[in-house]
Amino acid sequence: MRRNYTLFVFLILLNASLFGQGNEVTGLVTSAEDQLSIPGVTVAVDGTTKGTITNVDGQYSIIAEPGDFLLFSYVGMQT
């Protein structure tokens, strides 16, 4: 009985990890004019509620699926 329970738990955890696929996308947002990093830029996965903001060094990290599009927006700039 204990062996069946262990196998059941293993299969549940394996199933959750297969459906939880996603890749961590990291990057640095910089200005095209002077190549300085830009803090406070909103980075979002298009069509979802997933999003993050760049840190004081302009770096971001977000989980996205293959084929997802990232949208970058900043106050006073076009998306």
PyMOL Python script that loads the backbone (N, CA, C, O; Angstrom):
from pymol import cmd

cmd.read_pdbstr("""\
ATOM      1  N   MET A   1       0.818  -1.193   0.000  1.00  0.00           N
ATOM      2  CA  MET A   1       0.000   0.000   0.000  1.00  0.00           C
ATOM      3  C   MET A   1       0.868   1.266   0.000  1.00  0.00           C
ATOM      4  O   MET A   1       0.582   2.227  -0.714  1.00  0.00           O
ATOM      5  N   ARG A   2       1.928   1.249   0.809  1.00  0.00           N
ATOM      6  CA  ARG A   2       2.804   2.410   0.889  1.00  0.00           C
ATOM      7  C   ARG A   2       3.496   2.659  -0.450  1.00  0.00           C
ATOM      8  O   ARG A   2       3.708   3.807  -0.840  1.00  0.00           O
ATOM      9  N   ARG A   3       3.846   1.588  -1.147  1.00  0.00           N
ATOM     10  CA  ARG A   3       4.503   1.714  -2.444  1.00  0.00           C
ATOM     11  C   ARG A   3       3.558   2.382  -3.452  1.00  0.00           C
ATOM     12  O   ARG A   3       3.987   3.239  -4.225  1.00  0.00           O
ATOM     13  N   ASN A   4       2.288   2.001  -3.448  1.00  0.00           N
ATOM     14  CA  ASN A   4       1.307   2.610  -4.335  1.00  0.00           C
ATOM     15  C   ASN A   4       1.126   4.097  -4.016  1.00  0.00           C
ATOM     16  O   ASN A   4       0.985   4.916  -4.924  1.00  0.00           O
ATOM     17  N   TYR A   5       1.131   4.438  -2.745  1.00  0.00           N
ATOM     18  CA  TYR A   5       0.984   5.831  -2.343  1.00  0.00           C
ATOM     19  C   TYR A   5       2.183   6.651  -2.829  1.00  0.00           C
ATOM     20  O   TYR A   5       2.007   7.757  -3.341  1.00  0.00           O
ATOM     21  N   THR A   6       3.387   6.124  -2.673  1.00  0.00           N
ATOM     22  CA  THR A   6       4.595   6.815  -3.130  1.00  0.00           C
ATOM     23  C   THR A   6       4.569   7.002  -4.634  1.00  0.00           C
ATOM     24  O   THR A   6       4.926   8.072  -5.129  1.00  0.00           O
ATOM     25  N   LEU A   7       4.156   5.988  -5.367  1.00  0.00           N
ATOM     26  CA  LEU A   7       4.056   6.078  -6.817  1.00  0.00           C
ATOM     27  C   LEU A   7       3.015   7.123  -7.219  1.00  0.00           C
ATOM     28  O   LEU A   7       3.235   7.887  -8.158  1.00  0.00           O
ATOM     29  N   PHE A   8       1.899   7.158  -6.523  1.00  0.00           N
ATOM     30  CA  PHE A   8       0.843   8.138  -6.807  1.00  0.00           C
ATOM     31  C   PHE A   8       1.359   9.569  -6.605  1.00  0.00           C
ATOM     32  O   PHE A   8       1.139  10.431  -7.455  1.00  0.00           O
ATOM     33  N   VAL A   9       2.030   9.818  -5.505  1.00  0.00           N
ATOM     34  CA  VAL A   9       2.576  11.152  -5.224  1.00  0.00           C
ATOM     35  C   VAL A   9       3.605  11.535  -6.283  1.00  0.00           C
ATOM     36  O   VAL A   9       3.613  12.673  -6.753  1.00  0.00           O
ATOM     37  N   PHE A  10       4.463  10.607  -6.659  1.00  0.00           N
ATOM     38  CA  PHE A  10       5.469  10.861  -7.695  1.00  0.00           C
ATOM     39  C   PHE A  10       4.804  11.250  -9.016  1.00  0.00           C
ATOM     40  O   PHE A  10       5.238  12.201  -9.666  1.00  0.00           O
ATOM     41  N   LEU A  11       3.770  10.536  -9.416  1.00  0.00           N
ATOM     42  CA  LEU A  11       3.086  10.839 -10.670  1.00  0.00           C
ATOM     43  C   LEU A  11       2.390  12.199 -10.625  1.00  0.00           C
ATOM     44  O   LEU A  11       2.377  12.915 -11.627  1.00  0.00           O
ATOM     45  N   ILE A  12       1.825  12.559  -9.502  1.00  0.00           N
ATOM     46  CA  ILE A  12       1.188  13.872  -9.355  1.00  0.00           C
ATOM     47  C   ILE A  12       2.235  14.979  -9.487  1.00  0.00           C
ATOM     48  O   ILE A  12       2.006  15.964 -10.189  1.00  0.00           O
ATOM     49  N   LEU A  13       3.367  14.828  -8.827  1.00  0.00           N
ATOM     50  CA  LEU A  13       4.419  15.847  -8.903  1.00  0.00           C
ATOM     51  C   LEU A  13       5.012  15.918 -10.314  1.00  0.00           C
ATOM     52  O   LEU A  13       5.320  17.010 -10.793  1.00  0.00           O
ATOM     53  N   LEU A  14       5.173  14.799 -10.974  1.00  0.00           N
ATOM     54  CA  LEU A  14       5.687  14.782 -12.338  1.00  0.00           C
ATOM     55  C   LEU A  14       4.718  15.490 -13.270  1.00  0.00           C
ATOM     56  O   LEU A  14       5.139  16.264 -14.130  1.00  0.00           O
ATOM     57  N   ASN A  15       3.441  15.236 -13.112  1.00  0.00           N
ATOM     58  CA  ASN A  15       2.415  15.867 -13.935  1.00  0.00           C
ATOM     59  C   ASN A  15       2.434  17.389 -13.745  1.00  0.00           C
ATOM     60  O   ASN A  15       2.345  18.133 -14.722  1.00  0.00           O
ATOM     61  N   ALA A  16       2.549  17.846 -12.520  1.00  0.00           N
ATOM     62  CA  ALA A  16       2.577  19.284 -12.246  1.00  0.00           C
ATOM     63  C   ALA A  16       3.803  19.936 -12.861  1.00  0.00           C
ATOM     64  O   ALA A  16       3.719  21.060 -13.355  1.00  0.00           O
ATOM     65  N   SER A  17       4.929  19.260 -12.840  1.00  0.00           N
ATOM     66  CA  SER A  17       6.143  19.856 -13.409  1.00  0.00           C
ATOM     67  C   SER A  17       6.084  19.898 -14.929  1.00  0.00           C
ATOM     68  O   SER A  17       6.667  20.798 -15.534  1.00  0.00           O
ATOM     69  N   LEU A  18       5.404  18.959 -15.560  1.00  0.00           N
ATOM     70  CA  LEU A  18       5.294  18.971 -17.021  1.00  0.00           C
ATOM     71  C   LEU A  18       4.404  20.105 -17.502  1.00  0.00           C
ATOM     72  O   LEU A  18       4.692  20.725 -18.526  1.00  0.00           O
ATOM     73  N   PHE A  19       3.333  20.382 -16.780  1.00  0.00           N
ATOM     74  CA  PHE A  19       2.424  21.442 -17.188  1.00  0.00           C
ATOM     75  C   PHE A  19       2.899  22.817 -16.725  1.00  0.00           C
ATOM     76  O   PHE A  19       2.384  23.834 -17.189  1.00  0.00           O
ATOM     77  N   GLY A  20       3.849  22.862 -15.839  1.00  0.00           N
ATOM     78  CA  GLY A  20       4.360  24.127 -15.342  1.00  0.00           C
ATOM     79  C   GLY A  20       5.551  24.626 -16.137  1.00  0.00           C
ATOM     80  O   GLY A  20       6.341  25.425 -15.635  1.00  0.00           O
ATOM     81  N   GLN A  21       5.690  24.165 -17.370  1.00  0.00           N
ATOM     82  CA  GLN A  21       6.837  24.565 -18.174  1.00  0.00           C
ATOM     83  C   GLN A  21       6.800  26.060 -18.446  1.00  0.00           C
ATOM     84  O   GLN A  21       5.732  26.649 -18.611  1.00  0.00           O
ATOM     85  N   GLY A  22       7.919  26.634 -18.489  1.00  0.00           N
ATOM     86  CA  GLY A  22       8.098  28.045 -18.779  1.00  0.00           C
ATOM     87  C   GLY A  22       9.569  28.347 -18.662  1.00  0.00           C
ATOM     88  O   GLY A  22      10.300  27.653 -17.954  1.00  0.00           O
ATOM     89  N   ASN A  23       9.996  29.352 -19.335  1.00  0.00           N
ATOM     90  CA  ASN A  23      11.400  29.698 -19.303  1.00  0.00           C
ATOM     91  C   ASN A  23      11.563  31.041 -18.634  1.00  0.00           C
ATOM     92  O   ASN A  23      10.762  31.954 -18.834  1.00  0.00           O
ATOM     93  N   GLU A  24      12.610  31.152 -17.836  1.00  0.00           N
ATOM     94  CA  GLU A  24      12.912  32.437 -17.240  1.00  0.00           C
ATOM     95  C   GLU A  24      13.651  33.270 -18.285  1.00  0.00           C
ATOM     96  O   GLU A  24      14.712  32.886 -18.777  1.00  0.00           O
ATOM     97  N   VAL A  25      13.073  34.400 -18.604  1.00  0.00           N
ATOM     98  CA  VAL A  25      13.678  35.319 -19.562  1.00  0.00           C
ATOM     99  C   VAL A  25      14.240  36.482 -18.759  1.00  0.00           C
ATOM    100  O   VAL A  25      13.528  37.111 -17.976  1.00  0.00           O
ATOM    101  N   THR A  26      15.522  36.763 -18.959  1.00  0.00           N
ATOM    102  CA  THR A  26      16.154  37.880 -18.275  1.00  0.00           C
ATOM    103  C   THR A  26      16.720  38.832 -19.309  1.00  0.00           C
ATOM    104  O   THR A  26      17.009  38.439 -20.439  1.00  0.00           O
ATOM    105  N   GLY A  27      16.874  40.071 -18.920  1.00  0.00           N
ATOM    106  CA  GLY A  27      17.422  41.029 -19.861  1.00  0.00           C
ATOM    107  C   GLY A  27      17.761  42.343 -19.207  1.00  0.00           C
ATOM    108  O   GLY A  27      17.597  42.524 -18.000  1.00  0.00           O
ATOM    109  N   LEU A  28      18.234  43.249 -20.023  1.00  0.00           N
ATOM    110  CA  LEU A  28      18.631  44.579 -19.597  1.00  0.00           C
ATOM    111  C   LEU A  28      18.031  45.581 -20.571  1.00  0.00           C
ATOM    112  O   LEU A  28      18.223  45.468 -21.782  1.00  0.00           O
ATOM    113  N   VAL A  29      17.302  46.563 -20.042  1.00  0.00           N
ATOM    114  CA  VAL A  29      16.695  47.592 -20.870  1.00  0.00           C
ATOM    115  C   VAL A  29      17.600  48.821 -20.825  1.00  0.00           C
ATOM    116  O   VAL A  29      17.893  49.355 -19.755  1.00  0.00           O
ATOM    117  N   THR A  30      18.039  49.261 -22.015  1.00  0.00           N
ATOM    118  CA  THR A  30      18.924  50.421 -22.101  1.00  0.00           C
ATOM    119  C   THR A  30      18.379  51.438 -23.095  1.00  0.00           C
ATOM    120  O   THR A  30      17.541  51.120 -23.938  1.00  0.00           O
ATOM    121  N   SER A  31      18.865  52.650 -22.978  1.00  0.00           N
ATOM    122  CA  SER A  31      18.503  53.720 -23.897  1.00  0.00           C
ATOM    123  C   SER A  31      19.289  53.567 -25.188  1.00  0.00           C
ATOM    124  O   SER A  31      20.484  53.273 -25.156  1.00  0.00           O
ATOM    125  N   ALA A  32      18.627  53.763 -26.330  1.00  0.00           N
ATOM    126  CA  ALA A  32      19.308  53.669 -27.627  1.00  0.00           C
ATOM    127  C   ALA A  32      20.260  54.839 -27.832  1.00  0.00           C
ATOM    128  O   ALA A  32      21.231  54.730 -28.580  1.00  0.00           O
ATOM    129  N   GLU A  33      19.986  55.951 -27.173  1.00  0.00           N
ATOM    130  CA  GLU A  33      20.807  57.148 -27.371  1.00  0.00           C
ATOM    131  C   GLU A  33      22.148  57.082 -26.663  1.00  0.00           C
ATOM    132  O   GLU A  33      23.186  57.351 -27.267  1.00  0.00           O
ATOM    133  N   ASP A  34      22.130  56.721 -25.371  1.00  0.00           N
ATOM    134  CA  ASP A  34      23.371  56.760 -24.603  1.00  0.00           C
ATOM    135  C   ASP A  34      23.740  55.423 -23.950  1.00  0.00           C
ATOM    136  O   ASP A  34      24.720  55.350 -23.209  1.00  0.00           O
ATOM    137  N   GLN A  35      22.969  54.373 -24.217  1.00  0.00           N
ATOM    138  CA  GLN A  35      23.207  53.016 -23.706  1.00  0.00           C
ATOM    139  C   GLN A  35      23.144  52.916 -22.181  1.00  0.00           C
ATOM    140  O   GLN A  35      23.665  51.956 -21.612  1.00  0.00           O
ATOM    141  N   LEU A  36      22.520  53.884 -21.507  1.00  0.00           N
ATOM    142  CA  LEU A  36      22.347  53.815 -20.063  1.00  0.00           C
ATOM    143  C   LEU A  36      21.127  52.952 -19.739  1.00  0.00           C
ATOM    144  O   LEU A  36      20.149  52.939 -20.487  1.00  0.00           O
ATOM    145  N   SER A  37      21.195  52.231 -18.613  1.00  0.00           N
ATOM    146  CA  SER A  37      20.078  51.383 -18.205  1.00  0.00           C
ATOM    147  C   SER A  37      18.897  52.252 -17.788  1.00  0.00           C
ATOM    148  O   SER A  37      19.059  53.387 -17.339  1.00  0.00           O
ATOM    149  N   ILE A  38      17.684  51.674 -17.954  1.00  0.00           N
ATOM    150  CA  ILE A  38      16.455  52.410 -17.627  1.00  0.00           C
ATOM    151  C   ILE A  38      15.691  51.651 -16.533  1.00  0.00           C
ATOM    152  O   ILE A  38      15.157  50.571 -16.790  1.00  0.00           O
ATOM    153  N   PRO A  39      15.638  52.202 -15.332  1.00  0.00           N
ATOM    154  CA  PRO A  39      14.850  51.563 -14.265  1.00  0.00           C
ATOM    155  C   PRO A  39      13.371  51.898 -14.407  1.00  0.00           C
ATOM    156  O   PRO A  39      13.015  52.937 -14.963  1.00  0.00           O
ATOM    157  N   GLY A  40      12.508  51.012 -13.901  1.00  0.00           N
ATOM    158  CA  GLY A  40      11.075  51.279 -13.870  1.00  0.00           C
ATOM    159  C   GLY A  40      10.319  50.985 -15.146  1.00  0.00           C
ATOM    160  O   GLY A  40       9.172  51.408 -15.287  1.00  0.00           O
ATOM    161  N   VAL A  41      10.929  50.270 -16.084  1.00  0.00           N
ATOM    162  CA  VAL A  41      10.236  49.887 -17.319  1.00  0.00           C
ATOM    163  C   VAL A  41       9.349  48.680 -17.014  1.00  0.00           C
ATOM    164  O   VAL A  41       9.796  47.721 -16.386  1.00  0.00           O
ATOM    165  N   THR A  42       8.100  48.730 -17.456  1.00  0.00           N
ATOM    166  CA  THR A  42       7.188  47.603 -17.273  1.00  0.00           C
ATOM    167  C   THR A  42       7.415  46.593 -18.387  1.00  0.00           C
ATOM    168  O   THR A  42       7.419  46.941 -19.567  1.00  0.00           O
ATOM    169  N   VAL A  43       7.605  45.321 -17.990  1.00  0.00           N
ATOM    170  CA  VAL A  43       7.787  44.225 -18.938  1.00  0.00           C
ATOM    171  C   VAL A  43       6.640  43.253 -18.695  1.00  0.00           C
ATOM    172  O   VAL A  43       6.482  42.754 -17.581  1.00  0.00           O
ATOM    173  N   ALA A  44       5.835  42.975 -19.722  1.00  0.00           N
ATOM    174  CA  ALA A  44       4.664  42.108 -19.575  1.00  0.00           C
ATOM    175  C   ALA A  44       4.621  41.094 -20.700  1.00  0.00           C
ATOM    176  O   ALA A  44       5.096  41.351 -21.806  1.00  0.00           O
ATOM    177  N   VAL A  45       4.040  39.926 -20.402  1.00  0.00           N
ATOM    178  CA  VAL A  45       3.802  38.909 -21.425  1.00  0.00           C
ATOM    179  C   VAL A  45       2.490  39.263 -22.101  1.00  0.00           C
ATOM    180  O   VAL A  45       1.456  39.352 -21.440  1.00  0.00           O
ATOM    181  N   ASP A  46       2.520  39.467 -23.402  1.00  0.00           N
ATOM    182  CA  ASP A  46       1.354  39.888 -24.176  1.00  0.00           C
ATOM    183  C   ASP A  46       0.203  38.901 -24.012  1.00  0.00           C
ATOM    184  O   ASP A  46       0.391  37.693 -24.162  1.00  0.00           O
ATOM    185  N   GLY A  47      -0.995  39.416 -23.702  1.00  0.00           N
ATOM    186  CA  GLY A  47      -2.190  38.585 -23.584  1.00  0.00           C
ATOM    187  C   GLY A  47      -2.351  37.894 -22.245  1.00  0.00           C
ATOM    188  O   GLY A  47      -3.259  37.078 -22.086  1.00  0.00           O
ATOM    189  N   THR A  48      -1.489  38.197 -21.268  1.00  0.00           N
ATOM    190  CA  THR A  48      -1.590  37.586 -19.948  1.00  0.00           C
ATOM    191  C   THR A  48      -1.548  38.676 -18.886  1.00  0.00           C
ATOM    192  O   THR A  48      -1.447  39.864 -19.192  1.00  0.00           O
ATOM    193  N   THR A  49      -1.628  38.247 -17.641  1.00  0.00           N
ATOM    194  CA  THR A  49      -1.488  39.181 -16.526  1.00  0.00           C
ATOM    195  C   THR A  49      -0.091  39.115 -15.920  1.00  0.00           C
ATOM    196  O   THR A  49       0.155  39.720 -14.876  1.00  0.00           O
ATOM    197  N   LYS A  50       0.825  38.391 -16.554  1.00  0.00           N
ATOM    198  CA  LYS A  50       2.202  38.289 -16.055  1.00  0.00           C
ATOM    199  C   LYS A  50       2.970  39.561 -16.383  1.00  0.00           C
ATOM    200  O   LYS A  50       2.924  40.061 -17.507  1.00  0.00           O
ATOM    201  N   GLY A  51       3.669  40.067 -15.393  1.00  0.00           N
ATOM    202  CA  GLY A  51       4.452  41.261 -15.636  1.00  0.00           C
ATOM    203  C   GLY A  51       5.460  41.499 -14.543  1.00  0.00           C
ATOM    204  O   GLY A  51       5.388  40.903 -13.468  1.00  0.00           O
ATOM    205  N   THR A  52       6.403  42.378 -14.825  1.00  0.00           N
ATOM    206  CA  THR A  52       7.432  42.754 -13.869  1.00  0.00           C
ATOM    207  C   THR A  52       7.912  44.159 -14.218  1.00  0.00           C
ATOM    208  O   THR A  52       7.483  44.745 -15.212  1.00  0.00           O
ATOM    209  N   ILE A  53       8.797  44.684 -13.397  1.00  0.00           N
ATOM    210  CA  ILE A  53       9.369  46.012 -13.626  1.00  0.00           C
ATOM    211  C   ILE A  53      10.885  45.891 -13.537  1.00  0.00           C
ATOM    212  O   ILE A  53      11.404  45.130 -12.719  1.00  0.00           O
ATOM    213  N   THR A  54      11.592  46.637 -14.374  1.00  0.00           N
ATOM    214  CA  THR A  54      13.052  46.597 -14.307  1.00  0.00           C
ATOM    215  C   THR A  54      13.524  47.217 -12.992  1.00  0.00           C
ATOM    216  O   THR A  54      12.899  48.132 -12.457  1.00  0.00           O
ATOM    217  N   ASN A  55      14.642  46.696 -12.488  1.00  0.00           N
ATOM    218  CA  ASN A  55      15.189  47.209 -11.232  1.00  0.00           C
ATOM    219  C   ASN A  55      16.002  48.479 -11.483  1.00  0.00           C
ATOM    220  O   ASN A  55      15.993  49.012 -12.592  1.00  0.00           O
ATOM    221  N   VAL A  56      16.696  48.958 -10.470  1.00  0.00           N
ATOM    222  CA  VAL A  56      17.443  50.215 -10.595  1.00  0.00           C
ATOM    223  C   VAL A  56      18.566  50.127 -11.619  1.00  0.00           C
ATOM    224  O   VAL A  56      19.050  51.156 -12.091  1.00  0.00           O
ATOM    225  N   ASP A  57      18.987  48.915 -11.968  1.00  0.00           N
ATOM    226  CA  ASP A  57      20.031  48.721 -12.973  1.00  0.00           C
ATOM    227  C   ASP A  57      19.453  48.408 -14.353  1.00  0.00           C
ATOM    228  O   ASP A  57      20.204  48.110 -15.282  1.00  0.00           O
ATOM    229  N   GLY A  58      18.120  48.472 -14.497  1.00  0.00           N
ATOM    230  CA  GLY A  58      17.477  48.192 -15.777  1.00  0.00           C
ATOM    231  C   GLY A  58      17.314  46.721 -16.086  1.00  0.00           C
ATOM    232  O   GLY A  58      16.967  46.372 -17.215  1.00  0.00           O
ATOM    233  N   GLN A  59      17.553  45.846 -15.124  1.00  0.00           N
ATOM    234  CA  GLN A  59      17.464  44.397 -15.336  1.00  0.00           C
ATOM    235  C   GLN A  59      16.070  43.889 -14.988  1.00  0.00           C
ATOM    236  O   GLN A  59      15.404  44.412 -14.094  1.00  0.00           O
ATOM    237  N   TYR A  60      15.641  42.848 -15.722  1.00  0.00           N
ATOM    238  CA  TYR A  60      14.345  42.229 -15.443  1.00  0.00           C
ATOM    239  C   TYR A  60      14.459  40.724 -15.581  1.00  0.00           C
ATOM    240  O   TYR A  60      15.392  40.205 -16.193  1.00  0.00           O
ATOM    241  N   SER A  61      13.487  40.034 -14.997  1.00  0.00           N
ATOM    242  CA  SER A  61      13.372  38.585 -15.080  1.00  0.00           C
ATOM    243  C   SER A  61      11.886  38.257 -15.066  1.00  0.00           C
ATOM    244  O   SER A  61      11.144  38.750 -14.217  1.00  0.00           O
ATOM    245  N   ILE A  62      11.448  37.415 -16.018  1.00  0.00           N
ATOM    246  CA  ILE A  62      10.036  37.060 -16.124  1.00  0.00           C
ATOM    247  C   ILE A  62       9.929  35.642 -16.679  1.00  0.00           C
ATOM    248  O   ILE A  62      10.782  35.210 -17.456  1.00  0.00           O
ATOM    249  N   ILE A  63       8.892  34.924 -16.285  1.00  0.00           N
ATOM    250  CA  ILE A  63       8.636  33.574 -16.793  1.00  0.00           C
ATOM    251  C   ILE A  63       7.730  33.697 -18.013  1.00  0.00           C
ATOM    252  O   ILE A  63       6.665  34.310 -17.943  1.00  0.00           O
ATOM    253  N   ALA A  64       8.157  33.109 -19.132  1.00  0.00           N
ATOM    254  CA  ALA A  64       7.375  33.160 -20.369  1.00  0.00           C
ATOM    255  C   ALA A  64       7.457  31.816 -21.075  1.00  0.00           C
ATOM    256  O   ALA A  64       8.425  31.070 -20.924  1.00  0.00           O
ATOM    257  N   GLU A  65       6.437  31.531 -21.834  1.00  0.00           N
ATOM    258  CA  GLU A  65       6.382  30.301 -22.622  1.00  0.00           C
ATOM    259  C   GLU A  65       7.054  30.538 -23.977  1.00  0.00           C
ATOM    260  O   GLU A  65       7.108  31.679 -24.439  1.00  0.00           O
ATOM    261  N   PRO A  66       7.563  29.497 -24.617  1.00  0.00           N
ATOM    262  CA  PRO A  66       8.103  29.663 -25.969  1.00  0.00           C
ATOM    263  C   PRO A  66       7.026  30.221 -26.906  1.00  0.00           C
ATOM    264  O   PRO A  66       5.898  29.728 -26.924  1.00  0.00           O
ATOM    265  N   GLY A  67       7.375  31.236 -27.674  1.00  0.00           N
ATOM    266  CA  GLY A  67       6.430  31.863 -28.583  1.00  0.00           C
ATOM    267  C   GLY A  67       5.710  33.069 -28.010  1.00  0.00           C
ATOM    268  O   GLY A  67       5.017  33.775 -28.743  1.00  0.00           O
ATOM    269  N   ASP A  68       5.859  33.325 -26.692  1.00  0.00           N
ATOM    270  CA  ASP A  68       5.234  34.503 -26.085  1.00  0.00           C
ATOM    271  C   ASP A  68       5.939  35.770 -26.555  1.00  0.00           C
ATOM    272  O   ASP A  68       7.122  35.746 -26.895  1.00  0.00           O
ATOM    273  N   PHE A  69       5.202  36.870 -26.570  1.00  0.00           N
ATOM    274  CA  PHE A  69       5.761  38.174 -26.909  1.00  0.00           C
ATOM    275  C   PHE A  69       5.841  39.014 -25.644  1.00  0.00           C
ATOM    276  O   PHE A  69       4.914  39.016 -24.833  1.00  0.00           O
ATOM    277  N   LEU A  70       6.943  39.722 -25.478  1.00  0.00           N
ATOM    278  CA  LEU A  70       7.103  40.616 -24.345  1.00  0.00           C
ATOM    279  C   LEU A  70       6.809  42.040 -24.790  1.00  0.00           C
ATOM    280  O   LEU A  70       7.242  42.473 -25.858  1.00  0.00           O
ATOM    281  N   LEU A  71       6.068  42.762 -23.958  1.00  0.00           N
ATOM    282  CA  LEU A  71       5.762  44.162 -24.209  1.00  0.00           C
ATOM    283  C   LEU A  71       6.519  45.013 -23.191  1.00  0.00           C
ATOM    284  O   LEU A  71       6.499  44.724 -21.995  1.00  0.00           O
ATOM    285  N   PHE A  72       7.179  46.050 -23.666  1.00  0.00           N
ATOM    286  CA  PHE A  72       7.922  46.954 -22.810  1.00  0.00           C
ATOM    287  C   PHE A  72       7.234  48.317 -22.861  1.00  0.00           C
ATOM    288  O   PHE A  72       6.956  48.835 -23.943  1.00  0.00           O
ATOM    289  N   SER A  73       6.964  48.892 -21.700  1.00  0.00           N
ATOM    290  CA  SER A  73       6.348  50.214 -21.677  1.00  0.00           C
ATOM    291  C   SER A  73       7.001  51.057 -20.591  1.00  0.00           C
ATOM    292  O   SER A  73       7.463  50.550 -19.569  1.00  0.00           O
ATOM    293  N   TYR A  74       7.023  52.364 -20.849  1.00  0.00           N
ATOM    294  CA  TYR A  74       7.640  53.311 -19.929  1.00  0.00           C
ATOM    295  C   TYR A  74       6.883  54.623 -20.047  1.00  0.00           C
ATOM    296  O   TYR A  74       6.459  55.003 -21.139  1.00  0.00           O
ATOM    297  N   VAL A  75       6.715  55.305 -18.946  1.00  0.00           N
ATOM    298  CA  VAL A  75       5.961  56.548 -18.941  1.00  0.00           C
ATOM    299  C   VAL A  75       6.583  57.529 -19.940  1.00  0.00           C
ATOM    300  O   VAL A  75       7.784  57.794 -19.904  1.00  0.00           O
ATOM    301  N   GLY A  76       5.744  58.060 -20.829  1.00  0.00           N
ATOM    302  CA  GLY A  76       6.209  59.039 -21.811  1.00  0.00           C
ATOM    303  C   GLY A  76       6.793  58.443 -23.071  1.00  0.00           C
ATOM    304  O   GLY A  76       7.247  59.179 -23.948  1.00  0.00           O
ATOM    305  N   MET A  77       6.793  57.102 -23.185  1.00  0.00           N
ATOM    306  CA  MET A  77       7.344  56.427 -24.374  1.00  0.00           C
ATOM    307  C   MET A  77       6.276  55.525 -24.996  1.00  0.00           C
ATOM    308  O   MET A  77       5.316  55.134 -24.332  1.00  0.00           O
ATOM    309  N   GLN A  78       6.454  55.203 -26.269  1.00  0.00           N
ATOM    310  CA  GLN A  78       5.555  54.258 -26.930  1.00  0.00           C
ATOM    311  C   GLN A  78       5.862  52.845 -26.467  1.00  0.00           C
ATOM    312  O   GLN A  78       7.008  52.512 -26.166  1.00  0.00           O
ATOM    313  N   THR A  79       4.812  52.006 -26.413  1.00  0.00           N
ATOM    314  CA  THR A  79       5.002  50.593 -26.028  1.00  0.00           C
ATOM    315  C   THR A  79       5.773  49.886 -27.130  1.00  0.00           C
ATOM    316  O   THR A  79       6.047  48.691 -27.022  1.00  0.00           O
TER     317      THR A  79
END
""", "prot")
cmd.dss("prot")
cmd.show_as("cartoon", "prot")
cmd.util.cbc("prot")
cmd.orient("prot")
